[in-house]
Amino acid sequence: MVSAEKRRRQLAAEKERRRMARHEAARRRTRIRNAVLAAVLVVAVASTAVWASVAAFGGGEERRDDAADATPTPSRGPDPCEKPAPGKPNGKQWDKEPKMSIDTEADHTMVLETTCGDITINLDARDAPRTVNSFSFLAGQKYFDHTACHRMTEGGLFVLQCGDPTGTGQGTPGYSIPDENLKDKRVADGVYPAGTVAMANTYNAQTGQGRDSGGSQFFLVYEDSPLPADYTPFGTVAEGKAGMDVLKKIADAGVYPAPEIQATAPNATVVINKATVTAG
């Protein structure tokens, strides 16, 4: 006959096993959730054999002529934005990352003059110098002018993706830049807070491949989003009418399925008419 004390210990052990099982299940769900969310940011565009080498957040240089125009696919919901200014992306390419030319101790600001309003971004040249230097170079080359923000996600991951002159998720400037600032305390807990501006890339956490693969594509976070610290945070959207208010207006218009990019796109016609980077 089992003693009361022994039975008590058995029940306690069973309770602990159940607790550990629940804890492990929760950890597994979290890993799966993060993998799924990150997968939204990384879509293979060439073949399954090269999953990690080309992706929507960096990726290949293949270009579809029907996507070269800045005007995105017609909206499938309310559009709070204006028509794009006349012009098309120049689609320039370079063999090498531009040489450092910015003062990393100065304050840098990027202004995206979009069809939905101006979005001002305070850039972090001290902690992400090569990223900010690249954006300063590309803006000076009018690389971002007339480009559509082709992707937006909601329901767990709240980001607007821009910076691809092809509008397909495949465009790059021809060179890549290294990951920077991944230990930023703002993203250390696996959440990119609202207002964060970060680099897209082709990193695949499952294979460990795709580090240092940033190009020109970037995303703006309009609500706190659970993401592993794998995407270079290099700026913050300004508060108010010249920043977050515009981003929220775009987000409030919602999304529609866009099979051509295997993701969802903003209902708002978000086109960067002009991008400038200044130091002060």
FENCOR-V352803 format. One record per helix or strand of 2 or more residues. SS is the DSSP state (H for helix, E for strand). FROM is the first residue (numbers start at 1). TO is the last residue. If there is no record, write none. Layout:
ss: (SS;SS)
from: (FROM;FROM)
to: (TO;TO)
This chain:
ss: (H;H;H;E;E;H;E;E;E;H;E;E;E;E;E;H;H;E;H;E;E)
from: (4;48;65;108;117;129;147;151;159;185;191;196;218;225;233;240;244;255;259;263;271)
to: (40;50;67;114;123;140;148;152;162;187;192;199;221;226;237;242;252;258;261;266;279)
